[in-house]
Amino acid sequence: MGNSSELRVGIIGCGGIAGGKHLPSLSKINAVKLVAFCDIIEERAAEKACNYGVDGAAVYTDYQKMLQAEKLDVVHICTPNNSHSEITVAALEAGCHVMCEKPMAKTAEEAQKMVEAAKRTGKKLTIGYQNRFRTDSRYLKAFCEQGGLGEIYFAKAHALRRRAVPTWGVFLDAEAQGGGPLIDIGTHALDLTLWMMNNYEPEFAVGNTYRKLGDRENCANPWGPWDPKKFTVEDSAFGYIHFKNGATVFLESSWALNLRVSGEAICTLCGTEAGADMWDGLQINGERFSKLYVEKAQLEPGSVPFYSGDDEKDADVEAAMWIESILADKAPIVLPEQALVVTEILEAIYKSSETGKPVYF
C-alpha cells in the first residue's frame, strides 16, 4: 500500500467514461498514482496506461489478476452495468476503496450486495453521480439544507432528450445495461432530486416505459442512426414515486421523444417556503412582502465583479472530494445507501411498467 498521502489507484474498464471523466480528473490530483489499467480489450488499457499511468503502469485484461497482483488502495469501476456489483464486491474484499460508475448496479439485489460488502470490509464505496458536484447543484443543496425551500413535498426529476440515443458501446443492450434512458440518465436526475429533498424513504412507485421510436431506421440523431435490431431497451420512461412522509416525485427520462425543450440531470423542487428549478440556470421562486418573486442565482464565472476565473468541472470536484474523503477518513458525498435507494426506485418503475401495478417497497 502507498503512504498516507499517496494512493495507488487502478481503473477497471478503460472505455469512454474512463477516458472522458475519471482519468483526466484523477490525473490532476497529486496524491493519486495511476498504477494499473484493466480492460477486456488489452490495447485500450495499454493506451490509457500510456496516456495517464505512472512509468511502468501495469496493464491487465483480467480484473481479478489485477486485484491480486497490485495491492491497490483505490479502484474506479467503469464497466457495463451488469458487472458493477461483481467487480465492486471483489475490489472491496481485496482491500480497496471503490468508486463505481452510475447506476450502482443493474438490479437492487446486486446493489444491496455492494452495500453489504462495504460494511463487511470497512472500505469506502461511492457511486459516480457527478451532477451533485456542479456549481448550481452545490448552491441549491446548501439552500435546501438551510431551510430556504422549507419542506419539499413535490418535485420533478428531468432527464429528457429530444433525440440523443447513444449508439456506441452497450447502451442499447438490455442484458448488459438493464434498461435504457431510465437507468442511464434518469438515474442522475433522480439522485439529484432525492439528495436535494434528503428523502430516501419511498413507499411505492408506479411507471411506464415506452419503445415507440426505437424501431425506426435512419432517424435524426447526433451520434448517427441506431440499428433497431440492437435497440433492445426503452426509448423513454416515466415514473411516479410516493414517499412515506407524503412527498411526491415525478421522474421523466428519454433518449428519443417528440418534445420541444430538452433538459438533462435537472430538477424542479416545490417547498412550503419557496421553489427552485434548473431549466434556465438555477432560479428560486417564492413570495415576499405579499408579492411573488423569481431570482436567478449568479453562478457563472465572471458574474462576480473583478473575478473572471474558470468554473470548476464537476468531474474534477467529484474526484477531488472522493480522494479527500479517503485521505481524511470521512464519508464520501455520495453514500452507497443513497445510491441503493435510487436503484430500488428505478427497478420498481421497470417492474410497474411490466405488471401494470404499483410496486411497494
C-alpha positions in Angstrom: 0.0 0.0 0.0 1.1 3.6 -0.6 1.9 6.0 2.2 -0.8 8.0 3.9 -0.7 10.8 1.3 -0.2 8.6 -1.7 -2.8 6.4 -3.1 -2.2 3.5 -5.6 -5.2 3.7 -8.0 -6.4 1.2 -10.6 -9.0 1.5 -13.3 -11.3 -1.3 -14.4 -12.9 -0.6 -17.8 -10.9 1.8 -20.0 -13.6 3.0 -22.4 -15.4 6.3 -22.9 -16.4 7.2 -19.4 -12.9 6.3 -18.0 -11.2 8.5 -20.7 -13.8 11.2 -20.7 -14.3 11.7 -17.0 -12.3 9.6 -14.4 -8.8 9.6 -15.8 -8.5 13.3 -16.7 -9.8 14.2 -13.2 -7.7 11.7 -11.2 -4.6 12.7 -13.1 -4.8 16.2 -11.7 -4.6 15.0 -8.0 -1.1 14.9 -6.6 -1.9 12.1 -4.1 -3.1 9.8 -6.9 -0.7 7.4 -8.6 -2.5 5.6 -11.5 -0.6 2.3 -11.5 -2.9 -0.3 -13.1 -5.3 -0.4 -16.0 -7.7 -3.2 -16.9 -9.9 -3.7 -19.9 -11.2 -6.8 -21.8 -9.5 -5.1 -24.9 -5.8 -5.0 -24.0 -5.0 -2.2 -26.5 -7.5 0.1 -24.8 -6.0 -0.5 -21.4 -2.5 0.0 -22.8 -3.4 3.3 -24.4 -4.9 4.7 -21.2 -1.8 3.5 -19.2 0.4 5.3 -21.7 -1.6 8.5 -21.5 -2.3 8.6 -17.8 -0.3 6.0 -15.9 2.9 6.3 -13.9 6.1 4.9 -15.5 5.7 1.2 -15.8 2.0 1.1 -15.1 0.6 -2.4 -15.4 -1.9 -3.5 -18.0 -4.4 -6.3 -17.5 -7.4 -8.0 -19.2 -8.5 -9.8 -16.1 -9.6 -7.6 -13.1 -9.1 -10.5 -10.6 -5.5 -10.8 -11.6 -5.0 -7.1 -11.2 -6.6 -7.0 -7.8 -4.4 -9.9 -6.7 -1.1 -8.6 -8.0 -1.2 -4.9 -7.5 -2.2 -4.2 -3.8 -4.2 -1.2 -4.8 -5.7 1.5 -2.4 -8.5 2.6 -4.7 -10.3 1.2 -7.7 -12.6 3.0 -10.2 -15.0 0.8 -12.0 -16.1 1.9 -15.4 -17.7 -1.2 -16.9 -21.2 -2.1 -18.2 -23.9 -2.1 -15.5 -24.3 -5.9 -15.3 -20.7 -6.2 -14.0 -20.7 -3.4 -11.4 -21.7 -5.5 -8.4 -19.4 -8.4 -9.0 -16.3 -6.3 -9.6 -17.1 -3.9 -6.8 -17.5 -6.7 -4.2 -14.3 -8.3 -5.4 -12.4 -4.9 -5.1 -13.8 -4.2 -1.7 -12.8 -7.6 -0.5 -9.3 -7.1 -1.9 -9.0 -4.1 0.5 -9.7 -1.3 -2.0 -11.9 1.8 -1.6 -14.2 1.8 -4.7 -15.8 4.4 -6.9 -18.2 2.7 -9.2 -19.8 4.5 -12.2 -23.6 5.1 -12.1 -26.0 3.4 -11.9 -25.0 1.5 -8.8 -26.0 -1.9 -10.4 -28.3 -3.5 -12.9 -30.6 -4.7 -10.1 -31.4 -3.7 -6.5 -30.3 -7.1 -5.3 -26.9 -6.6 -6.8 -26.7 -3.1 -5.3 -27.5 -4.5 -1.9 -24.6 -6.9 -2.2 -22.3 -3.9 -2.8 -23.6 -2.1 0.3 -23.1 -5.2 2.4 -19.6 -5.7 1.1 -18.6 -2.1 2.0 -19.9 -2.6 5.6 -18.3 -6.0 5.9 -14.8 -4.8 4.7 -14.9 -1.3 6.3 -13.9 0.2 2.9 -15.4 3.3 1.4 -17.8 2.9 -1.6 -19.2 5.7 -3.7 -21.1 5.9 -6.9 -20.3 8.3 -9.8 -23.2 10.8 -9.6 -21.1 13.8 -10.7 -24.1 16.1 -11.2 -24.1 16.7 -7.4 -20.8 18.5 -7.8 -22.0 21.1 -10.3 -21.9 24.7 -9.0 -25.7 25.1 -9.3 -26.2 21.7 -7.5 -24.0 22.6 -4.6 -25.6 26.0 -4.2 -29.1 24.6 -4.3 -28.2 21.8 -1.8 -26.8 24.4 0.7 -30.0 26.5 0.2 -32.2 23.4 0.9 -30.1 22.4 3.9 -30.6 25.9 5.4 -34.4 25.6 5.0 -34.7 28.0 2.1 -37.4 25.9 0.4 -39.0 24.7 3.6 -40.5 21.2 3.4 -40.1 19.9 -0.2 -43.2 17.9 -0.8 -43.4 17.9 -4.6 -40.5 17.6 -7.1 -39.8 16.6 -10.7 -36.6 14.8 -11.9 -35.9 15.6 -15.5 -33.7 13.7 -17.9 -35.2 14.5 -21.3 -33.5 14.3 -24.7 -35.4 15.1 -27.9 -33.0 13.0 -29.9 -29.8 11.8 -28.4 -29.5 8.0 -28.5 -26.1 6.7 -27.5 -25.2 4.3 -30.4 -21.8 3.2 -29.1 -20.8 0.6 -26.5 -23.6 -1.4 -24.9 -26.1 1.3 -24.2 -28.8 -0.3 -26.3 -28.2 -3.8 -24.9 -30.9 -4.7 -22.3 -28.8 -7.6 -21.0 -25.7 -5.6 -20.3 -27.3 -2.4 -19.1 -30.6 -3.4 -17.6 -32.5 -0.7 -19.4 -32.3 2.5 -21.5 -32.7 6.2 -20.6 -34.3 5.5 -17.2 -31.2 3.6 -15.9 -28.8 5.7 -17.9 -29.7 9.3 -17.4 -32.9 9.1 -15.3 -30.7 7.8 -12.6 -28.8 11.1 -12.5 -31.9 13.2 -12.3 -33.4 11.0 -9.6 -30.2 11.0 -7.5 -30.0 14.8 -7.7 -33.7 15.2 -6.7 -33.6 12.8 -3.7 -30.4 14.5 -2.5 -32.0 17.9 -2.5 -35.0 16.6 -0.7 -32.9 14.5 1.7 -35.7 11.9 1.3 -34.7 8.2 0.9 -37.9 6.6 2.2 -40.1 5.7 -0.8 -43.4 3.9 -0.1 -44.4 2.9 -3.7 -43.7 3.7 -7.3 -45.7 3.3 -10.5 -44.4 3.9 -14.0 -44.5 3.2 -17.8 -41.7 2.6 -20.2 -42.1 3.0 -24.0 -40.3 1.9 -27.1 -42.1 4.0 -29.7 -39.3 5.4 -31.8 -36.6 2.8 -31.3 -37.8 0.6 -34.1 -37.4 3.3 -36.7 -34.5 3.4 -39.1 -32.4 6.4 -40.2 -33.7 8.7 -37.5 -32.1 12.1 -36.9 -29.6 11.5 -34.1 -26.4 13.5 -33.2 -24.5 10.2 -32.8 -25.8 8.7 -36.1 -28.7 6.4 -36.8 -29.3 3.4 -34.5 -29.9 -0.2 -35.5 -33.4 -1.1 -34.4 -32.5 -4.8 -34.1 -29.9 -3.9 -31.5 -32.1 -1.4 -29.7 -33.5 -3.7 -27.0 -34.3 -1.1 -24.3 -36.9 1.5 -23.8 -36.6 4.9 -25.6 -38.5 6.8 -22.8 -39.7 6.0 -19.3 -41.8 7.9 -16.7 -42.4 7.3 -13.0 -44.5 8.5 -10.0 -42.9 7.9 -6.6 -44.8 8.3 -3.4 -42.8 8.7 -0.2 -43.6 7.7 3.4 -43.8 11.3 4.5 -46.4 12.1 1.8 -44.0 13.7 -0.7 -44.3 13.1 -4.4 -41.7 12.9 -7.2 -42.3 12.7 -10.9 -39.4 11.1 -12.9 -39.2 11.6 -16.6 -36.5 10.3 -18.9 -36.0 9.9 -22.7 -33.3 9.4 -25.3 -35.8 10.0 -28.1 -39.1 11.9 -27.6 -41.1 14.3 -29.7 -40.8 17.3 -27.4 -39.5 20.9 -27.9 -37.4 21.5 -24.8 -34.7 19.1 -23.6 -33.2 19.1 -20.2 -30.9 16.6 -18.5 -29.9 15.9 -14.9 -32.0 18.8 -13.6 -34.8 19.0 -11.0 -37.8 21.1 -10.1 -38.5 21.5 -6.4 -41.6 22.8 -4.6 -41.4 23.6 -0.9 -43.5 25.3 1.7 -41.3 28.4 1.7 -40.1 28.6 -1.9 -39.5 26.7 -5.1 -36.5 26.1 -7.4 -35.7 24.8 -10.8 -32.7 24.4 -13.1 -34.4 24.9 -16.5 -32.7 28.2 -17.3 -29.9 28.4 -14.9 -30.8 28.0 -11.2 -33.9 30.0 -10.3 -35.6 30.4 -6.9 -39.2 31.5 -6.8 -41.5 32.4 -3.9 -43.5 35.1 -2.1 -42.0 38.1 -0.3 -43.8 41.1 1.2 -47.1 39.9 -0.3 -45.5 39.8 -3.8 -44.3 36.9 -6.0 -40.7 36.9 -7.0 -38.2 34.9 -9.2 -34.5 35.2 -8.6 -31.7 33.8 -10.8 -28.6 32.7 -8.9 -25.5 34.4 -10.2 -23.2 31.3 -10.5 -21.5 31.9 -13.9 -17.7 32.7 -14.0 -17.3 36.4 -14.4 -20.6 37.3 -12.7 -18.8 38.5 -9.6 -17.1 41.9 -10.1 -13.3 41.7 -10.5 -13.4 37.9 -10.9 -13.2 36.0 -14.2 -11.8 32.6 -13.2 -12.9 29.4 -14.9 -15.7 27.4 -13.3 -14.6 24.1 -11.9 -15.6 21.0 -13.8 -18.0 18.8 -11.8 -15.9 15.7 -12.5 -12.8 17.3 -11.1 -14.7 18.4 -8.0 -16.1 14.9 -7.7 -12.7 13.2 -7.9 -11.0 15.6 -5.6 -13.7 15.3 -2.9 -13.7 11.5 -3.2 -9.9 11.2 -2.8 -10.1 13.7 0.1 -12.8 11.5 1.8 -10.2 8.6 1.7 -7.2 10.6 2.9 -9.2 12.3 5.7 -11.2 9.2 6.5 -14.6 10.7 6.2 -17.8 9.7 4.5 -18.0 10.3 0.7 -20.6 12.8 -0.6 -22.5 10.1 -2.4 -23.3 7.4 0.1 -23.9 3.8 -1.2 -27.1 3.6 0.9 -28.4 6.6 -1.1 -27.5 5.1 -4.4 -29.2 1.8 -3.4 -32.5 3.6 -3.0 -32.1 5.2 -6.4 -31.6 1.7 -7.9 -34.6 0.3 -6.0 -36.8 3.0 -7.4 -35.6 2.6 -11.0 -36.2 -1.2 -10.7 -39.7 -0.6 -9.2 -40.6 1.6 -12.2 -39.5 -1.1 -14.7 -41.4 -3.7 -12.7 -44.5 -1.5 -12.6 -44.4 -1.0 -16.3 -44.2 -4.8 -16.8 -47.1 -5.6 -14.4 -49.3 -2.5 -14.7 -49.4 -2.3 -10.9 -47.7 -0.1 -8.3 -44.6 -1.6 -6.6 -44.3 -1.2 -2.9 -41.1 -1.0 -1.0 
